[in-house]
Amino acid sequence: MHPRDFQHGGETWRGPRGLGVRWLGTAGFELTSPGGTLLIDPYLTRVGLLRFLSRRRITPDEAAIDRAIGHADAILVGHSHFDHVMDTPHIARRTGAHVYGSRSATNLMLANGLPETQLTALDSAERTTFEVGSFKITAVPSEHSRFAIGSKVPYPGDIPCTCEIDLKGSEYRCGSVFSFLIEYGDFRIYHMGSANLVEDQIPSDAKGADLFLVCIAARFATERFVQRALTAVEPKRVVPMHYDNMFRAADKPMWLLPRTAFGRLVDDIQEVSKDIEVLTLPLSHTKPPLLLESKP
């Protein structure tokens, strides 16, 4: 099986009228509504693998970012690895979007010259609820998958407040990790940008989520990740993400990350419940958001 076998094929995907969902690649999403635009982990630069491994400093591709992103009211940062946070300073500076993330992410924003009034450092121990336009958001403390050598989180720790811009890829330290419950009226989206979780932190309001945007990269490093995540969220639909090779340009045919094992993923989902729909979205850096319309 391949993600394209489950890809949404029409102009619309049915949900609340006025809500748009666009997958930006990796863990990145754009949510649009008449009341505002929300970005989650937007990463458009897609640094090449050789550049990343060279240990040279890496810089955002501002032209690529500007082609893909127009307006934004707020940006949610799940953790501060390069493929989740690297492009956020440029987007926030250009759009004026408020940035919600860890202390590590906040340090990066400050080093890039963003004012403290444009930033909110989330509590790494307690859930935090706030509103952005028509979206109600709960930031949920979580964990990163431990797939590095020795079953460790890759590049652990925080980006220091004294960091020198631009950073090397390895200097984008993980920081604290968050997943997000996003409510749009009675429509609920749960975003889990790393394949790990803290079940006790996931709010009861997340159960029965209409869309579960879930990272499947490095999921095998977390014991029974798929089963545990689905049990915690009990979603109606699963939208797998973070399976694309983020070192490959978005305008080239997609390559999957090693050990994506999409067929195994579908089997694991159906083992939990055959009623859960699997849906994939096209990776889009130029197309308008999918329009979600009310069910007739």
MOJO-V383827 format. One record per residue. N is the residue number from 1. RES is the residue in one small letter. D_FIRST is the distance of its C-alpha to the first C-alpha in Angstrom with 2 decimals. Layout:
n: [N N]
res: [RES RES]
d_first: [D_FIRST D_FIRST]
This chain:
n: [1 2 3 4 5 6 7 8 9 10 11 12 13 14 15 16 17 18 19 20 21 22 23 24 25 26 27 28 29 30 31 32 33 34 35 36 37 38 39 40 41 42 43 44 45 46 47 48 49 50 51 52 53 54 55 56 57 58 59 60 61 62 63 64 65 66 67 68 69 70 71 72 73 74 75 76 77 78 79 80 81 82 83 84 85 86 87 88 89 90 91 92 93 94 95 96 97 98 99 100 101 102 103 104 105 106 107 108 109 110 111 112 113 114 115 116 117 118 119 120 121 122 123 124 125 126 127 128 129 130 131 132 133 134 135 136 137 138 139 140 141 142 143 144 145 146 147 148 149 150 151 152 153 154 155 156 157 158 159 160 161 162 163 164 165 166 167 168 169 170 171 172 173 174 175 176 177 178 179 180 181 182 183 184 185 186 187 188 189 190 191 192 193 194 195 196 197 198 199 200 201 202 203 204 205 206 207 208 209 210 211 212 213 214 215 216 217 218 219 220 221 222 223 224 225 226 227 228 229 230 231 232 233 234 235 236 237 238 239 240 241 242 243 244 245 246 247 248 249 250 251 252 253 254 255 256 257 258 259 260 261 262 263 264 265 266 267 268 269 270 271 272 273 274 275 276 277 278 279 280 281 282 283 284 285 286 287 288 289 290 291 292 293 294 295 296]
res: [m h p r d f q h g g e t w r g p r g l g v r w l g t a g f e l t s p g g t l l i d p y l t r v g l l r f l s r r r i t p d e a a i d r a i g h a d a i l v g h s h f d h v m d t p h i a r r t g a h v y g s r s a t n l m l a n g l p e t q l t a l d s a e r t t f e v g s f k i t a v p s e h s r f a i g s k v p y p g d i p c t c e i d l k g s e y r c g s v f s f l i e y g d f r i y h m g s a n l v e d q i p s d a k g a d l f l v c i a a r f a t e r f v q r a l t a v e p k r v v p m h y d n m f r a a d k p m w l l p r t a f g r l v d d i q e v s k d i e v l t l p l s h t k p p l l l e s k p]
d_first: [0.00 3.81 6.96 8.47 6.81 9.05 11.80 15.32 16.75 20.44 23.45 23.74 21.93 24.22 26.12 29.64 31.48 32.12 29.28 26.92 23.81 22.55 20.09 21.94 19.40 19.33 20.91 22.98 23.52 26.35 27.66 30.38 32.84 36.37 37.64 36.03 33.12 31.35 29.29 27.24 26.72 26.95 26.15 26.39 28.14 25.25 27.61 26.68 26.00 29.21 31.23 29.96 30.73 34.11 35.46 37.05 37.25 34.45 35.23 33.46 32.74 34.95 34.43 30.64 31.18 33.79 31.71 28.96 31.11 34.11 35.65 34.90 37.00 35.41 32.85 31.28 30.56 28.45 29.70 31.36 29.10 29.18 25.73 26.86 30.58 31.61 31.78 33.31 36.96 36.93 35.31 37.74 40.69 40.02 39.13 41.21 38.27 39.04 36.92 36.00 34.87 36.08 39.40 37.59 36.08 39.52 41.19 39.01 39.92 43.59 43.54 42.27 45.24 43.84 46.47 46.21 46.60 43.15 41.47 40.75 40.07 38.15 39.33 37.19 38.44 38.60 36.56 37.90 37.80 38.78 38.42 37.43 38.47 36.77 34.32 35.22 33.53 33.61 32.89 31.75 32.48 29.44 28.42 26.31 23.94 25.98 23.94 26.88 28.97 30.82 28.36 29.89 28.96 28.77 31.89 33.49 36.57 37.73 38.35 42.16 44.35 46.07 43.02 43.73 41.64 39.51 37.57 35.73 32.07 33.05 35.73 33.31 33.71 31.44 34.17 33.73 30.35 29.83 27.30 28.40 28.93 29.59 31.36 32.06 34.40 32.67 29.15 27.67 25.09 24.37 23.36 22.53 22.27 22.15 20.28 23.48 25.85 29.32 29.09 32.83 32.72 30.17 32.42 32.50 32.11 28.49 27.65 26.01 24.84 23.52 21.02 19.87 18.99 17.78 17.35 14.58 16.07 18.07 17.40 17.87 21.46 22.20 22.73 20.54 19.71 17.08 19.35 22.44 21.32 20.23 23.47 25.50 24.25 23.23 21.41 20.79 17.78 15.65 15.03 13.27 15.06 16.49 13.31 14.71 17.09 20.33 22.45 21.15 22.89 21.33 22.42 20.42 16.80 14.72 13.94 11.99 14.30 14.48 12.90 10.50 8.21 5.95 4.76 8.53 9.45 8.46 10.27 13.06 13.56 13.90 16.17 18.41 18.43 16.68 18.68 16.90 15.04 12.05 12.94 12.39 15.36 16.04 17.78 21.34 24.51 26.54 25.42 27.23 25.70 23.83 26.53 26.11 28.47 30.04 28.85 31.41]
